[in-house]
Amino acid sequence: MVHAIAVIGAGAVGLHSAIELLKSGWDVTVIEEHGEVGRPVQCAGLVSRTGAEMLHLPTEECTVNEVRGAKLFAPDGQILKIEKNKSVAYVLDRAKLDKALYAEAKKHNAKIMLNTSLIDIRNEMLFIKHENRGEMLKAKIVIGADGANSNIRKILGINVAAENLLHAYQVTAKGSFDKDFVELHFGNFAPGFFAWVVPESSETARIGIACSGNKNPNEALQEFMGKANLQISDVHSRLAGIVPVGPPLKENLKGNVLLVGDCALQTKATTGGGIITGCIASLALNKTISEHLKNNAPLSNYSSNLGALNKELAMHWKLRNYFNSLNENDINALFAKLRKARAEDFLSLHGDMDMPSKFLPKLLRTPSLWGLALKLAIK
Ligand SMILES: Cc1cc2nc3c(=O)[nH]c(=O)nc-3n(C[C@H](O)[C@H](O)[C@H](O)COP(=O)(O)OP(=O)(O)OC[C@H]3O[C@@H](n4cnc5c(N)ncnc54)[C@H](O)[C@@H]3O)c2cc1C
């Protein structure tokens, strides 16, 4: 049997892509190497409210907390507090999100093969291992949604530099937390990124870190928790994962294979968040494939259909490069300048977790922040 479309990977983005394609009327088969969707969890589960609503994500089934802002900590302890008077982001039970998307895909008649891993692709022929038996499956179009450590990228010979794949480590712990705010902590304990505290409630939080280079993220997290003097107990749900931090892949298509989500580095390089951006990319993927199957439009239209998202991701990458050029003293000085220039008020009013294009141009209209705008323009 020839399957019209095979999606490799039943993560949030693979499943969202499958649902969009099924709603467009296509026959979709999803292949997932694990026996259970949503496990193991490798995520802090924070998504913007605007993004989740725009994409109709099933948040009511999997929200454990809502936050209304962020506290950013400089290495010397200065704090920038960005806050709105209503909730701006959901803290999701990530396993429940994937399971809800799985149920929706099945409702739309997706064929889902669990315990099945993709081994190789030759044009329309997929070589898979299903419950330890080698099998073949034919698909006209293949979607690579197999995550940050993608096998499909390797099969296609698409290389991603190791420096664009950061190692992350996260625990869940009991303590005393401000349930309305996520925390981002910057310092030498997290070169190239930051440590985070994402509250599930005032008593429980997800505490994690990602860092570049050869630094061990588990040791980095211990270093951060010691430095921040977090009073925590009952540390559980330890997880490790990879956060893609780079420009979105230009080479996101080869022949009949299209890449989406973490596999295509469609994450925000500022924060590593990839659920919303990957799902936005799945809309472009659906448009591209639907126009191809209906009107024979070229699959290479994928890049232009991703245009608006890629512009946003490029801005995230620019901001990341700027922050990565700063040492601890520079970050302390930047926080002092931003506080003096009342950047907290500006970001509280105009900040947007996903779309820097919504607020970066406004920097130019805020004289007290011209210095920063200029630096970002030059970098
Ligand atoms: C520690 C950590 C914290 C994070 N926190 C956040 C956050 O707060 N907010 C946010 O938006 N993002 C966060 N992210 C990023 C987010 O988890 C990813 O962007 C998101 O999971 C991407 O979804 P995906 O479907 O592309 O990939 P994945 O969720 O990784 O799914 C890929 C799927 O493919 C399957 N697979 C892999 N290889 C094969 C194969 N050969 N055959 C068959 N199946 C295969 C895997 O089993 C998996 O189910 C975090 C990441 C990490 C590591």
The ligand as a Gaussian input file, in Angstrom:
#p B3LYP/6-31G(d) Opt

LIG

0 1
 C       14.871000      20.668000      28.747000
 C       14.008000      21.264000      27.664000
 C       13.058000      22.213000      27.994000
 C       12.244000      22.777000      26.995000
 N       11.292000      23.680000      27.351000
 C       10.446000      24.176000      26.414000
 C        9.404000      25.070000      26.773000
 O        9.227000      25.418000      27.944000
 N        8.597000      25.544000      25.778000
 C        8.759000      25.178000      24.474000
 O        8.004000      25.653000      23.603000
 N        9.747000      24.335000      24.114000
 C       10.582000      23.812000      25.043000
 N       11.561000      22.944000      24.682000
 C       11.659000      22.565000      23.258000
 C       10.530000      21.606000      22.907000
 O       10.565000      20.489000      23.749000
 C       10.679000      21.205000      21.437000
 O       10.778000      22.378000      20.657000
 C        9.485000      20.374000      20.962000
 O        9.408000      19.171000      21.677000
 C        9.663000      20.060000      19.478000
 O        8.699000      19.134000      19.068000
 P        9.039000      18.117000      17.897000
 O        7.776000      17.379000      17.665000
 O        9.725000      18.822000      16.781000
 O       10.153000      17.127000      18.494000
 P       10.049000      16.119000      19.699000
 O        9.078000      16.569000      20.713000
 O       11.449000      15.866000      20.131000
 O        9.452000      14.798000      19.042000
 C       10.196000      13.984000      18.163000
 C        9.560000      12.594000      18.168000
 O       10.200000      11.796000      17.172000
 C       10.413000      10.487000      17.684000
 N       11.516000       9.891000      16.939000
 C       12.820000      10.261000      16.961000
 N       13.537000       9.522000      16.092000
 C       12.651000       8.664000      15.503000
 C       12.776000       7.633000      14.528000
 N       13.951000       7.345000      13.943000
 N       11.670000       6.936000      14.173000
 C       10.469000       7.211000      14.734000
 N       10.291000       8.166000      15.663000
 C       11.363000       8.895000      16.044000
 C       10.727000      10.730000      19.165000
 O       10.514000       9.573000      19.938000
 C        9.753000      11.859000      19.492000
 O        8.507000      11.362000      19.941000
 C       12.397000      22.375000      25.641000
 C       13.368000      21.417000      25.310000
 C       14.162000      20.866000      26.308000
 C       15.187000      19.828000      25.939000

